[in-house]
Amino acid sequence: MDRKNAESLFNRVMDIKALVIGDLMLDEYLWGKAERISPEAPVQVVDVVREDLRLGGAGNVVHNLVALGCQVGVCSVIGGDENGAHLRHAFTGKGVDTSGVFEDPMRTTSMKTRVIASHQQIVRIDRESKEAISESYEDKVIDFIRTQGREYHVLVVSDYLKGVLTERVLAEICRLGKEAGIPVVVDPKGNDYAKYRGATILTPNRKEAETASRLTIRDGETLRQAGSRLLGELDLEALLITRSEEGMSLFYKDGEEVHIPTRAREVYDVTGAGDTVLSVLSIGLAAGLGFAEAARLSNVAAGIVVGKLGTSTATPAEIVAEIGRGHLDSETKIKNLDVLVSIVEGERARGKKIAFTNGCFDLLHVGHVKYLQKARSFGDLLVVGLNSDDSVRRLKGESRPLIGEAERAHILAALDCVDYVVIFDEDTPQRLIEAVKPAVLVKGGDYTPERVVGRDFVETYGGRVELVEFVDGKSTTNIIEKILKTYGD
């Protein structure tokens, strides 16, 4: 996935509804200094200087999804205790729907306390209930899934083996997903994955995949065998095995494989990386991405999270920036139309005047550059509509363009006078003009105002048309003819 498509995905993520089902817990962090040994026992003494309480377990998945900008609901069973109240308060503050969270006074709300000194975890203390929820609470959870599950675009299952995801609950989740055509994305745990049968996709790490498949993964062949076995036994559509520094391996039920490498990055803490993969993969599938595209997106997000200390999230801005890393001078200016519209609306609200022009810009030359510089002078920013390759062929013949649309877009975006580039596939830019609503519509001097596409629309709200003369003798056609004349033999 490129930067502009990632921007488009996150531009519409607010319309996606995700239901997280699983084991909720709190992660408590005690940050301090360890500069002496206790006189009572040969252990470090940590002087606590800061405390931090975060959502953990399935709650961290919720936290990740909220950070991504989608609408989130949660379904689980917690204790009727102070930690349970903390969880509800935290969810409410994030706008999360907690109508599917049920309190069982006989359970303890899970809390994991981590003591950290000098950026190192010294000890972890767990307080929790691990037994399966009672049949009456199973019924509550199942009834909620049956009545409310269809309202969501993806069902996100986060299993920490704390008793909420019983076989009955999981069977209902997978049944509903298949019946309603809703992706069921599962982060599994344990030795027996039979309870996840019928899910859409599972995201085990390498060790978990070895345990569940009963195979030691030593190389590509044993990895393939493990993936094939789990896919077949569990009736999955796909399986994503995360492999730490070796990246991810995606297996389809038809036998196709996709291996996704990691990006080089300094690793501080892998805590919560699996939750990030689960969250971003789920959002990608809910948005209509294929398994491979959604997996690549989650791989980028996981790389961001491991570069942070503690259970953390990756934001859309961080993910988009990371995808665009390496093309910072040009790719950031190339936008899909939906994202561009949001940008120009904001600029217009701040009093900026938008200028717009369009063209093929095949084999960019000085005439193009001077034309674009003049077009930019009519406004505070210049948007360039670029004909796609198919559009150019229809307009200029099968031998054109000489340069593909992606390269042409990057070359245009590298110019200081160009603020944004958007590729369009139609024969005319009418749809772009109506979406961008420029104050100034710029076209070449070989046009008359009456022939300029979009003029009537722009003038309805007080906009205007400007015609710019081209530099004599400078054209792509002339360059082609000169090359053929010089090198044609």
VENUR-V35884 format. One line per field, one symbol per residue. phi: phi as a letter, one per 20 degrees, with the letter a starting at -180 (. if undefined). psi: psi as a letter, one per 20 degrees, with the letter a starting at -180 (. if undefined). burial: 1 if it has 9 or more other C-alpha atoms within 8 Angstrom, else 0. A space follows every 50 residues. Layout:
phi=???
psi=???
burial=???
//
This chain:
phi=.efffffffffdffeedddecreebdddddeadccbdffeafcfddefdb cbdcfclffffggfffffoeecdccacceecffffffgfffgfemefdfe ededfeddffcddddcclmcfebcddcaddffffgffgffffffffedff fdebddddddldofefffffffffffgffemdfddceebnedegfegnff bdcfegffffffemceedbffffffffffffffdleebcdeeclfenccd ddfenfccddfeegafddaegnffffggffgffgffenffgfffffffff ffffffedenfccdegfffffffefocfecffeecffffggffffffffe nfeedcbbrelemgcffffffffffffebebdddedffgfffffecofed efcffffffffffffffdebccecdffcegfffffflffcddbfffedgf effnggffffdnfbdcddfefgmdbfffffffffffdff
psi=prghhggggihjhiipppoppaoqrqoppopaqnjrqpihqmqqpoopiq qpprprchhhgggghghijrppqqpaprqlahhghggggggghjkpojij pqpoiiqppppppppppljppgqppporpiqqqrhhhghggghgghhihi iqiqooooojkjigmrhgghhgghgggghikppopporrahojhijpirg qqlqrgghhgghikqpohahghgggggggggghilqhrpoopkciibqpp pqijiqqppoqrqpqpphpjpihhhgggghgggghhijqrggghghghgg ghhghijqprorrprggggggghipikhighiioqqhgggghghggghhj jqppqprrrhlpmprhggghghggghiiahqpppppprggggghhiriiq rhprhgghghgghiphipgqpppqirhrjgggghghlqhpoprqiiqqhh iopiggghihjjrrppppqqppioqhghgghggghhjh.
burial=00111111111011011111111111111111110011000001110100 10011111111111111111111111111110111011011100011101 11110011111111111000100100111001100011011101110011 01111111111111110011111111110001111111100010011111 11111101111110101000011001111111011111111110001111 11100000010100000010111111111111111110101011111111 11111111101111010111101100000111111110111001001100 01111111000101101111111111001111111111101111010001 10101001111111000111111110001001110101111111101000 010110011000111011010001010110001000000
//
